[in-house]
Amino acid sequence: MNEEEIKKVFTEKFPEKIEEKEVFDFSPAFQVDKSIILDVCKFLKESEALCFDLLSCMVGVDREDSFEVIYCLFSFDKKHKLTLKVPLPRENPEIESVTPMWKAANWHEREIAELFGIKFLNHPDPRGILLPEDWDEGYPMRRNWQGKDFIKRPDK
């Protein structure tokens, strides 16, 4: 299935809350409203036409005015890729966990939660995995983070 066919199947199913962002050399990308992320992921995984059976990567991004969670999906059967971008507000950034769709999301979501402070609702195991248990210095991947040993790069 080529990029245009993927786009057509995907946007026909979710016309109001999906916006095409860009097409990278490797993957079409769509912005998805956080309110439908579980429905979108379920459709992408279970659709016979799309069959996105692998969450290959998931990252958090601190944009200057918001956060973003990015999901990189792959279909072993169909050999195609798709990127989902979900913007989240700076205040109270939260989104449903996609761990029920892809078990690989478990540790990705825990890492993003711990480093960015993005809450993944209904996550089966929200414990931290990277920082010490007694960590109380905030979220180190946020742009405004100031740890006690952090040295800020000088402005150019």
N, C-alpha and C positions, 0 to 999 in steps of 0.2 A: 504494500500500500504506500503510495507516495504522500508527500506532505499535504498536497491539496485535498486528497481523499481523506486523510486523517482529520484535517481541519473541518471538512464538510460533515463527517459523521459526528464529530465532537460538538461543533457549534449548533448543529440541528437539535441535539439532545438538550443543550443548555444555552439557549439563545440570549437570555437576559443578563446572565451573570458571568459571562466569559468574554474576554477581549483578547484579540491576537496582539501580542507584544512585538515580537520580532522572529525572524527565522535565522538561527545561527547556521553555520556551515554543517553542523552535526545534528540539529534538532529544532523543530518548530517550538515556539514558546507561547504560552497563553497565560494571561492574568486571570485568576479565579477568585471570586468572592469567598471569603472564609466561611460564610453561612452554608455553602454547598460542598465543601471539600470532601466530606465523606461520600455524598452521593456521586460526585465526580469520580472519585477514586474507585468506588465500587463499579461504576459503569465502565471505566477504562480497563479494569482488571477482568470483569466478567463478559464484556462484549466480545462476541466471537470474531467480529471484524477487526477489533483492535488488540485484544489479548495482552495488555500490559501486565505481565506476570512478575516483573522485577522492579523494585525500587532500588536503583543502582547507587543513588547518592541523594542526600538531603542536607541542606545547609541553611543556616540563619544568616541574615545580612542586616546590618544597621545602616539604613539610609539616614540622611540627615534629619528628615521629618517623620520617619516611620521605620518599622521593621518589615522584613520580608522573609518568608520561608519559601525555599525553592526545592522542588521535587524533580528529580531526573528519573524518568521511567524508560524501560526497555521491554520489548517483546521478543523472547527467544524464538517463538514460533513464526512470527511475522517479520522479524529482523528490522523493526523500526523503533524510533526513539521519540520522546516527547518531554518537554519541560513545562512544569506548572510553577507559576509565581503567585504567591498569596500575600498581599500587603496586609499589615497589621498596624493598629495605632500605637503610638509610643506609650500612651497611658493604657494600662491594663492589656498588654498584648497576650492574647490567648486564642487558641484554635483547637479543634478536635484532633485527637490522636488518630493517625492512620495505621497504627500498629495492628488493628484487627484485619486490615487488608494485606499488609506486608509485614511480616515479623522483623524484617531488617530495619524497620522504622524505630523499633524499640530503643536501640542505643543512640541512633541519630537524634531522636527527640530528647532523650535524656541529656545528651551533650549540649544541644541548642538551649534547652531550658536552663542548664547550669551556667552556661557562658553568656547568654543573652538575657535571661530572665523571661523568656517566652513560655507561657504555661500551656501544656498540652492536656486538654481536658479528657478525662476518662482514660488516661494512660495507665496500663496495668502495673507499672513499677516505676514511680517517679523519683526514685533515689538518685542522688548524684553519682557520677562515675569518674570524674577527673580531679576535682578540687578536694583538698583535705576536708574531713567531716566538720571541723571547727571553722571553716572559712566564713568570714563575716565581712568581707571587703567589697561586696557588691558583685556585679557581673562584668568580668574582665574583657569581654569582647564588645562591650558598648563603647561608642565613640567618646562619651563623657566620663568614662571610668578613670578614677585617680587612685591607684593603689599606693600604699606607703613607700614601696620601693620602685615605683613606676617613674621613668624619666621620659618626659614628653619631648618629642622631636621638635626642634626649633622651626618656627614658621620661616618660609623662604622669602 
